[in-house]
Amino acid sequence: MDLHVMVFVGFGFLYVFLRAHSWTSIAFNWLAGSWAFLIGILWIGFWTRVLHSDFKNNMIKLDIKMLVEGNFCAASILIAFGSVLGKLNAY
């Protein structure tokens, strides 16, 4: 629970101090965090199947362990997102 709060609330309010992005940083954080959380769960499940050659069961289990690993994926993406947030632009 603490990791989930840090990912979706802590990083968002950490980015609010930027003058250019201000409160939209929270929206970018929630968007990037939720996307990274879901994609992280899918990628971990996929690569677990590939590396262990377990193709008999095609379903990805959604349990507490997988949710925590998805949160760690989201945290790593948001840390990288925060390191370049005020420095880079699209053009």
N, CA, C and O atoms as a GROMACS GRO file, in nm:
protein
  364
    1MET      N    1   0.083  -0.119   0.000
    1MET     CA    2   0.000   0.000   0.000
    1MET      C    3   0.087   0.125   0.000
    1MET      O    4   0.055   0.223  -0.067
    2ASP      N    5   0.196   0.121   0.076
    2ASP     CA    6   0.283   0.239   0.083
    2ASP      C    7   0.347   0.269  -0.052
    2ASP      O    8   0.359   0.385  -0.090
    3LEU      N    9   0.386   0.166  -0.124
    3LEU     CA   10   0.446   0.186  -0.255
    3LEU      C   11   0.343   0.243  -0.353
    3LEU      O   12   0.376   0.330  -0.434
    4HIS      N   13   0.220   0.196  -0.346
    4HIS     CA   14   0.115   0.246  -0.433
    4HIS      C   15   0.088   0.394  -0.408
    4HIS      O   16   0.071   0.471  -0.503
    5VAL      N   17   0.084   0.435  -0.282
    5VAL     CA   18   0.064   0.576  -0.248
    5VAL      C   19   0.182   0.660  -0.293
    5VAL      O   20   0.164   0.771  -0.342
    6MET      N   21   0.304   0.608  -0.279
    6MET     CA   22   0.422   0.682  -0.323
    6MET      C   23   0.420   0.702  -0.474
    6MET      O   24   0.455   0.809  -0.522
    7VAL      N   25   0.380   0.600  -0.548
    7VAL     CA   26   0.380   0.609  -0.694
    7VAL      C   27   0.276   0.709  -0.743
    7VAL      O   28   0.307   0.796  -0.824
    8PHE      N   29   0.154   0.699  -0.694
    8PHE     CA   30   0.046   0.779  -0.751
    8PHE      C   31   0.022   0.912  -0.682
    8PHE      O   32  -0.041   0.999  -0.741
    9VAL      N   33   0.070   0.931  -0.562
    9VAL     CA   34   0.053   1.060  -0.495
    9VAL      C   35   0.186   1.129  -0.473
    9VAL      O   36   0.200   1.248  -0.501
   10GLY      N   37   0.284   1.056  -0.424
   10GLY     CA   38   0.413   1.117  -0.389
   10GLY      C   39   0.487   1.176  -0.507
   10GLY      O   40   0.531   1.290  -0.500
   11PHE      N   41   0.502   1.099  -0.614
   11PHE     CA   42   0.573   1.150  -0.731
   11PHE      C   43   0.496   1.264  -0.797
   11PHE      O   44   0.557   1.358  -0.846
   12GLY      N   45   0.364   1.256  -0.798
   12GLY     CA   46   0.283   1.362  -0.858
   12GLY      C   47   0.301   1.495  -0.789
   12GLY      O   48   0.320   1.598  -0.854
   13PHE      N   49   0.296   1.496  -0.657
   13PHE     CA   50   0.314   1.620  -0.584
   13PHE      C   51   0.461   1.662  -0.577
   13PHE      O   52   0.490   1.778  -0.547
   14LEU      N   53   0.551   1.571  -0.605
   14LEU     CA   54   0.692   1.607  -0.614
   14LEU      C   55   0.718   1.690  -0.739
   14LEU      O   56   0.805   1.777  -0.739
   15TYR      N   57   0.642   1.665  -0.848
   15TYR     CA   58   0.661   1.736  -0.974
   15TYR      C   59   0.584   1.867  -0.980
   15TYR      O   60   0.599   1.941  -1.078
   16VAL      N   61   0.503   1.900  -0.881
   16VAL     CA   62   0.419   2.019  -0.886
   16VAL      C   63   0.503   2.147  -0.878
   16VAL      O   64   0.458   2.252  -0.921
   17PHE      N   65   0.623   2.139  -0.823
   17PHE     CA   66   0.702   2.260  -0.805
   17PHE      C   67   0.750   2.321  -0.937
   17PHE      O   68   0.792   2.436  -0.939
   18LEU      N   69   0.745   2.247  -1.046
   18LEU     CA   70   0.789   2.300  -1.174
   18LEU      C   71   0.691   2.407  -1.224
   18LEU      O   72   0.571   2.383  -1.228
   19ARG      N   73   0.742   2.521  -1.260
   19ARG     CA   74   0.657   2.632  -1.301
   19ARG      C   75   0.588   2.605  -1.434
   19ARG      O   76   0.473   2.643  -1.453
   20ALA      N   77   0.656   2.540  -1.526
   20ALA     CA   78   0.599   2.517  -1.658
   20ALA      C   79   0.485   2.416  -1.655
   20ALA      O   80   0.390   2.428  -1.733
   21HIS      N   81   0.492   2.316  -1.567
   21HIS     CA   82   0.392   2.211  -1.569
   21HIS      C   83   0.289   2.223  -1.457
   21HIS      O   84   0.173   2.189  -1.476
   22SER      N   85   0.331   2.270  -1.343
   22SER     CA   86   0.245   2.295  -1.229
   22SER      C   87   0.150   2.178  -1.200
   22SER      O   88   0.198   2.067  -1.178
   23TRP      N   89   0.019   2.200  -1.199
   23TRP     CA   90  -0.075   2.096  -1.158
   23TRP      C   91  -0.096   1.990  -1.265
   23TRP      O   92  -0.146   1.882  -1.234
   24THR      N   93  -0.060   2.017  -1.389
   24THR     CA   94  -0.074   1.912  -1.490
   24THR      C   95   0.030   1.803  -1.469
   24THR      O   96   0.017   1.695  -1.526
   25SER      N   97   0.131   1.828  -1.388
   25SER     CA   98   0.227   1.724  -1.354
   25SER      C   99   0.160   1.607  -1.284
   25SER      O  100   0.200   1.492  -1.303
   26ILE      N  101   0.060   1.636  -1.204
   26ILE     CA  102  -0.012   1.528  -1.135
   26ILE      C  103  -0.088   1.443  -1.237
   26ILE      O  104  -0.090   1.321  -1.226
   27ALA      N  105  -0.150   1.508  -1.334
   27ALA     CA  106  -0.221   1.432  -1.438
   27ALA      C  107  -0.125   1.349  -1.521
   27ALA      O  108  -0.154   1.233  -1.551
   28PHE      N  109  -0.010   1.407  -1.559
   28PHE     CA  110   0.090   1.330  -1.633
   28PHE      C  111   0.140   1.214  -1.549
   28PHE      O  112   0.163   1.104  -1.602
   29ASN      N  113   0.157   1.236  -1.421
   29ASN     CA  114   0.204   1.131  -1.331
   29ASN      C  115   0.103   1.018  -1.322
   29ASN      O  116   0.142   0.902  -1.331
   30TRP      N  117  -0.024   1.049  -1.305
   30TRP     CA  118  -0.126   0.945  -1.297
   30TRP      C  119  -0.139   0.870  -1.429
   30TRP      O  120  -0.157   0.748  -1.429
   31LEU      N  121  -0.131   0.941  -1.539
   31LEU     CA  122  -0.140   0.876  -1.669
   31LEU      C  123  -0.022   0.783  -1.693
   31LEU      O  124  -0.040   0.667  -1.730
   32ALA      N  125   0.099   0.832  -1.672
   32ALA     CA  126   0.219   0.751  -1.692
   32ALA      C  127   0.226   0.638  -1.590
   32ALA      O  128   0.267   0.527  -1.624
   33GLY      N  129   0.186   0.664  -1.466
   33GLY     CA  130   0.191   0.561  -1.362
   33GLY      C  131   0.093   0.448  -1.386
   33GLY      O  132   0.128   0.331  -1.371
   34SER      N  133  -0.029   0.481  -1.424
   34SER     CA  134  -0.128   0.375  -1.448
   34SER      C  135  -0.092   0.295  -1.573
   34SER      O  136  -0.110   0.173  -1.576
   35TRP      N  137  -0.042   0.362  -1.677
   35TRP     CA  138  -0.001   0.291  -1.798
   35TRP      C  139   0.117   0.198  -1.767
   35TRP      O  140   0.118   0.083  -1.810
   36ALA      N  141   0.217   0.250  -1.694
   36ALA     CA  142   0.335   0.169  -1.662
   36ALA      C  143   0.298   0.052  -1.571
   36ALA      O  144   0.355  -0.056  -1.582
   37PHE      N  145   0.204   0.074  -1.481
   37PHE     CA  146   0.157  -0.032  -1.391
   37PHE      C  147   0.096  -0.148  -1.470
   37PHE      O  148   0.130  -0.264  -1.448
   38LEU      N  149   0.006  -0.116  -1.562
   38LEU     CA  150  -0.060  -0.221  -1.640
   38LEU      C  151   0.035  -0.290  -1.739
   38LEU      O  152   0.035  -0.412  -1.751
   39ILE      N  153   0.114  -0.210  -1.809
   39ILE     CA  154   0.207  -0.267  -1.905
   39ILE      C  155   0.315  -0.349  -1.834
   39ILE      O  156   0.360  -0.451  -1.886
   40GLY      N  157   0.356  -0.304  -1.716
   40GLY     CA  158   0.456  -0.379  -1.639
   40GLY      C  159   0.406  -0.517  -1.600
   40GLY      O  160   0.480  -0.614  -1.608
   41ILE      N  161   0.280  -0.525  -1.560
   41ILE     CA  162   0.221  -0.656  -1.526
   41ILE      C  163   0.218  -0.747  -1.648
   41ILE      O  164   0.250  -0.865  -1.638
   42LEU      N  165   0.179  -0.691  -1.763
   42LEU     CA  166   0.174  -0.772  -1.885
   42LEU      C  167   0.313  -0.817  -1.930
   42LEU      O  168   0.330  -0.932  -1.969
   43TRP      N  169   0.412  -0.728  -1.924
   43TRP     CA  170   0.548  -0.764  -1.967
   43TRP      C  171   0.611  -0.866  -1.873
   43TRP      O  172   0.679  -0.958  -1.919
   44ILE      N  173   0.591  -0.850  -1.744
   44ILE     CA  174   0.647  -0.947  -1.649
   44ILE      C  175   0.584  -1.084  -1.671
   44ILE      O  176   0.654  -1.185  -1.671
   45GLY      N  177   0.452  -1.087  -1.691
   45GLY     CA  178   0.386  -1.214  -1.719
   45GLY      C  179   0.433  -1.277  -1.848
   45GLY      O  180   0.453  -1.398  -1.856
   46PHE      N  181   0.451  -1.194  -1.952
   46PHE     CA  182   0.497  -1.246  -2.080
   46PHE      C  183   0.638  -1.303  -2.070
   46PHE      O  184   0.662  -1.415  -2.114
   47TRP      N  185   0.731  -1.228  -2.012
   47TRP     CA  186   0.870  -1.274  -2.006
   47TRP      C  187   0.888  -1.389  -1.908
   47TRP      O  188   0.980  -1.469  -1.924
   48THR      N  189   0.802  -1.399  -1.809
   48THR     CA  190   0.804  -1.516  -1.721
   48THR      C  191   0.768  -1.641  -1.799
   48THR      O  192   0.830  -1.746  -1.783
   49ARG      N  193   0.666  -1.629  -1.885
   49ARG     CA  194   0.627  -1.743  -1.969
   49ARG      C  195   0.739  -1.780  -2.068
   49ARG      O  196   0.767  -1.898  -2.088
   50VAL      N  197   0.801  -1.680  -2.128
   50VAL     CA  198   0.904  -1.707  -2.229
   50VAL      C  199   1.028  -1.769  -2.165
   50VAL      O  200   1.081  -1.867  -2.217
   51LEU      N  201   1.074  -1.714  -2.054
   51LEU     CA  202   1.198  -1.762  -1.994
   51LEU      C  203   1.183  -1.898  -1.927
   51LEU      O  204   1.279  -1.975  -1.920
   52HIS      N  205   1.064  -1.928  -1.878
   52HIS     CA  206   1.043  -2.058  -1.812
   52HIS      C  207   0.978  -2.159  -1.906
   52HIS      O  208   0.948  -2.271  -1.863
   53SER      N  209   0.957  -2.124  -2.030
   53SER     CA  210   0.897  -2.211  -2.132
   53SER      C  211   0.766  -2.272  -2.084
   53SER      O  212   0.740  -2.391  -2.103
   54ASP      N  213   0.684  -2.189  -2.022
   54ASP     CA  214   0.554  -2.233  -1.970
   54ASP      C  215   0.444  -2.183  -2.062
   54ASP      O  216   0.376  -2.084  -2.032
   55PHE      N  217   0.426  -2.251  -2.175
   55PHE     CA  218   0.326  -2.209  -2.271
   55PHE      C  219   0.196  -2.289  -2.261
   55PHE      O  220   0.105  -2.269  -2.341
   56LYS      N  221   0.189  -2.380  -2.164
   56LYS     CA  222   0.067  -2.459  -2.148
   56LYS      C  223  -0.046  -2.375  -2.089
   56LYS      O  224  -0.161  -2.388  -2.129
   57ASN      N  225  -0.010  -2.290  -1.995
   57ASN     CA  226  -0.109  -2.203  -1.931
   57ASN      C  227  -0.088  -2.062  -1.986
   57ASN      O  228   0.012  -1.997  -1.953
   58ASN      N  229  -0.180  -2.014  -2.068
   58ASN     CA  230  -0.162  -1.885  -2.132
   58ASN      C  231  -0.211  -1.767  -2.050
   58ASN      O  232  -0.200  -1.653  -2.093
   59MET      N  233  -0.265  -1.793  -1.932
   59MET     CA  234  -0.318  -1.684  -1.850
   59MET      C  235  -0.210  -1.630  -1.756
   59MET      O  236  -0.126  -1.705  -1.707
   60ILE      N  237  -0.214  -1.500  -1.733
   60ILE     CA  238  -0.123  -1.435  -1.638
   60ILE      C  239  -0.197  -1.424  -1.506
   60ILE      O  240  -0.306  -1.366  -1.499
   61LYS      N  241  -0.139  -1.480  -1.401
   61LYS     CA  242  -0.202  -1.472  -1.269
   61LYS      C  243  -0.194  -1.330  -1.217
   61LYS      O  244  -0.090  -1.265  -1.226
   62LEU      N  245  -0.303  -1.283  -1.163
   62LEU     CA  246  -0.307  -1.150  -1.102
   62LEU      C  247  -0.321  -1.169  -0.952
   62LEU      O  248  -0.432  -1.184  -0.899
   63ASP      N  249  -0.208  -1.169  -0.883
   63ASP     CA  250  -0.207  -1.185  -0.739
   63ASP      C  251  -0.128  -1.069  -0.678
   63ASP      O  252  -0.085  -0.978  -0.748
   64ILE      N  253  -0.110  -1.074  -0.547
   64ILE     CA  254  -0.043  -0.965  -0.476
   64ILE      C  255   0.100  -0.949  -0.525
   64ILE      O  256   0.148  -0.836  -0.539
   65LYS      N  257   0.168  -1.058  -0.550
   65LYS     CA  258   0.307  -1.051  -0.597
   65LYS      C  259   0.316  -0.978  -0.730
   65LYS      O  260   0.405  -0.895  -0.749
   66MET      N  261   0.225  -1.008  -0.821
   66MET     CA  262   0.226  -0.944  -0.952
   66MET      C  263   0.189  -0.795  -0.940
   66MET      O  264   0.243  -0.713  -1.014
   67LEU      N  265   0.099  -0.761  -0.851
   67LEU     CA  266   0.062  -0.620  -0.831
   67LEU      C  267   0.180  -0.540  -0.774
   67LEU      O  268   0.202  -0.425  -0.813
   68VAL      N  269   0.253  -0.600  -0.682
   68VAL     CA  270   0.371  -0.532  -0.626
   68VAL      C  271   0.478  -0.514  -0.733
   68VAL      O  272   0.541  -0.408  -0.739
   69GLU      N  273   0.499  -0.614  -0.816
   69GLU     CA  274   0.596  -0.601  -0.924
   69GLU      C  275   0.553  -0.496  -1.026
   69GLU      O  276   0.637  -0.424  -1.080
   70GLY      N  277   0.423  -0.486  -1.052
   70GLY     CA  278   0.372  -0.380  -1.139
   70GLY      C  279   0.394  -0.242  -1.079
   70GLY      O  280   0.424  -0.147  -1.151
   71ASN      N  281   0.380  -0.232  -0.947
   71ASN     CA  282   0.407  -0.104  -0.880
   71ASN      C  283   0.554  -0.067  -0.890
   71ASN      O  284   0.587   0.050  -0.908
   72PHE      N  285   0.643  -0.165  -0.878
   72PHE     CA  286   0.785  -0.135  -0.893
   72PHE      C  287   0.817  -0.089  -1.035
   72PHE      O  288   0.901  -0.001  -1.055
   73CYS      N  289   0.751  -0.148  -1.134
   73CYS     CA  290   0.770  -0.102  -1.272
   73CYS      C  291   0.723   0.042  -1.288
   73CYS      O  292   0.791   0.124  -1.350
   74ALA      N  293   0.608   0.073  -1.231
   74ALA     CA  294   0.557   0.210  -1.240
   74ALA      C  295   0.649   0.308  -1.168
   74ALA      O  296   0.670   0.419  -1.216
   75ALA      N  297   0.703   0.267  -1.054
   75ALA     CA  298   0.794   0.356  -0.981
   75ALA      C  299   0.921   0.382  -1.061
   75ALA      O  300   0.970   0.495  -1.063
   76SER      N  301   0.974   0.281  -1.126
   76SER     CA  302   1.097   0.303  -1.204
   76SER      C  303   1.070   0.392  -1.324
   76SER      O  304   1.154   0.476  -1.358
   77ILE      N  305   0.956   0.378  -1.389
   77ILE     CA  306   0.921   0.464  -1.502
   77ILE      C  307   0.902   0.608  -1.454
   77ILE      O  308   0.945   0.701  -1.522
   78LEU      N  309   0.838   0.627  -1.341
   78LEU     CA  310   0.813   0.763  -1.292
   78LEU      C  311   0.940   0.830  -1.242
   78LEU      O  312   0.952   0.952  -1.250
   79ILE      N  313   1.034   0.754  -1.191
   79ILE     CA  314   1.163   0.812  -1.153
   79ILE      C  315   1.236   0.861  -1.277
   79ILE      O  316   1.294   0.970  -1.277
   80ALA      N  317   1.234   0.780  -1.383
   80ALA     CA  318   1.296   0.823  -1.509
   80ALA      C  319   1.221   0.941  -1.569
   80ALA      O  320   1.283   1.032  -1.625
   81PHE      N  321   1.088   0.941  -1.559
   81PHE     CA  322   1.006   1.051  -1.608
   81PHE      C  323   1.038   1.180  -1.533
   81PHE      O  324   1.045   1.287  -1.593
   82GLY      N  325   1.058   1.171  -1.402
   82GLY     CA  326   1.090   1.289  -1.322
   82GLY      C  327   1.228   1.343  -1.346
   82GLY      O  328   1.252   1.462  -1.329
   83SER      N  329   1.320   1.258  -1.386
   83SER     CA  330   1.457   1.306  -1.408
   83SER      C  331   1.468   1.391  -1.534
   83SER      O  332   1.559   1.474  -1.544
   84VAL      N  333   1.378   1.372  -1.629
   84VAL     CA  334   1.385   1.450  -1.753
   84VAL      C  335   1.268   1.547  -1.770
   84VAL      O  336   1.255   1.611  -1.874
   85LEU      N  337   1.181   1.558  -1.669
   85LEU     CA  338   1.058   1.635  -1.684
   85LEU      C  339   1.081   1.782  -1.714
   85LEU      O  340   1.015   1.838  -1.802
   86GLY      N  341   1.171   1.846  -1.646
   86GLY     CA  342   1.194   1.987  -1.669
   86GLY      C  343   1.304   2.018  -1.768
   86GLY      O  344   1.327   2.134  -1.800
   87LYS      N  345   1.374   1.917  -1.816
   87LYS     CA  346   1.492   1.938  -1.898
   87LYS      C  347   1.470   1.915  -2.047
   87LYS      O  348   1.533   1.982  -2.129
   88LEU      N  349   1.383   1.822  -2.084
   88LEU     CA  350   1.365   1.787  -2.225
   88LEU      C  351   1.229   1.832  -2.275
   88LEU      O  352   1.134   1.846  -2.197
   89ASN      N  353   1.220   1.855  -2.405
   89ASN     CA  354   1.092   1.882  -2.467
   89ASN      C  355   1.080   1.801  -2.595
   89ASN      O  356   1.176   1.734  -2.634
   90ALA      N  357   0.965   1.805  -2.661
   90ALA     CA  358   0.943   1.721  -2.777
   90ALA      C  359   1.008   1.773  -2.904
   90ALA      O  360   1.020   1.699  -3.002
   91TYR      N  361   1.051   1.899  -2.907
   91TYR     CA  362   1.111   1.955  -3.028
   91TYR      C  363   1.241   2.021  -3.001
   91TYR      O  364   1.304   2.073  -3.093
   0.00000   0.00000   0.00000
